[in-house]
Amino acid sequence: MSKLNINNLTNENEDGSPRISGISTFSSTAFLEAPKGTTAQRPENVAPGMIRFNTDSGHLEYYTGEFWDEVLVANNTLDGGNRGLFGGGATPGYVNTIEYITISTPGNAIDFGDLQNAGITYSSNSSSTRGLFANGYTGSQINTINYITISSTGNAQDFGDCTVINHDRAGLSNSTRGIFGGGSTTNTVDYVTIASTGNAQDFGDLTAARRSVSGCSSSTRGLFAGGNDGDPLQYNIIDYVTISTTGNALDFGDLLAQRTAVGSLSNSTRAIFAGGTNTPTYAAVNVIQYITIATTGDTVDFGDLSTLSNSNAGVSSPTRGVFRFGSGTGQALTNIIEYITILSTGNSIDFGDSTYTANSVGDSGCSNGHGGL
């Protein structure tokens, strides 16, 4: 076997890397240095499969043919299990805290970093590597989208803007596309490509305009449950969309009763909805209910939360769901975190405590193990 040692290899114009075709094998105990640069320096007219090191994110990335996606740099099972994140809330002043848990291991949440704005009722979705927090109320409604890298800790960065200035929306996703829907008296649904950055695009409309909606998904289907159109009308509607397409939502079935600000989470087959407020008093409830995502139909009773709660944020692994409670009756502050086993039925069990006592957490939970991945 012969060896070829080359210190520098360029194309014929000496302004870039050469193209190597056929089967090429490199054997070395050293390293292979990829082209590198910032996000703004990404080349144009790129062929699918080309790879580079992004100096902004600190990760290798490759071109899919449609967008630049990060090479998976960490296993989803961090510290023994999938990671879940929660963000924002009121204590009663608005906070920008992001915290995280390891879903497989009960215990108290740990500080992750900060959102760009202190606020309440953010909507969230995620891929296996990146989490997004969108819209929210910071004293006024906003349309900003923040993102974080789930496997690390640190403050959120700007992603782009939603198509509407709003709050109390629902978030859901598969491994590539993030969707936000509903909000303060709107039926708008918009979407982003999670691995990129940029403004959201119009997806379609919900079957009814409503706020305080809850969202979760499988890899193919996204669900939007409950909500209200402003005092006093609440909905028991469950809508669904096909995530990879665009278009208006279709009727899936109904919740057990009219509910607002229901906590939601899912694995690939089952969606869980917990707590919320009733009609007509808007008092918090503790009911947990579920549906099978691949079918259509009404929810079935699952069990109960340990206490009355609404505006709960949900995160999940393939086997376990965890709810960070948002508000008790009368918007009481809480730091409760409880969990369920998704494919069973029964009451929720104590998981640990949040790093802060708050209400109005909303649909702000995301994870790298949810049902859309």
Secondary structure, DSSP 8 states (H G I E B T S, - for coil): ------S----TTSSS-----S------SS-----EE-GGG--SS--TT-EEEETTTTEEEEE-SSSEEE---S-S-BTTB-EEEEE--BSSSB--EEEEEETTS-S--EEEEE-SS--B--EEEE-SSEEEEE--BSSSBEEEEEEEETTS----EEEEEEEEEE-S-EEEE-SSEEEEE--TT--EEEEEETTS-S--EEEEE-SS--BS-EEEE-SSEEEEE--BSSTT-BEEEEEEEETTS-S--EEEEEEEEEEBS-EEEE-SSEEEEE--B-TTT--BEEEEEEEETTS----EEEEEEEEEEBS-EEEE-SSEEEEE--BBTTTB-EEEEEEEETTS-S--EEEEEEEEEEB---S--EESSSTT-
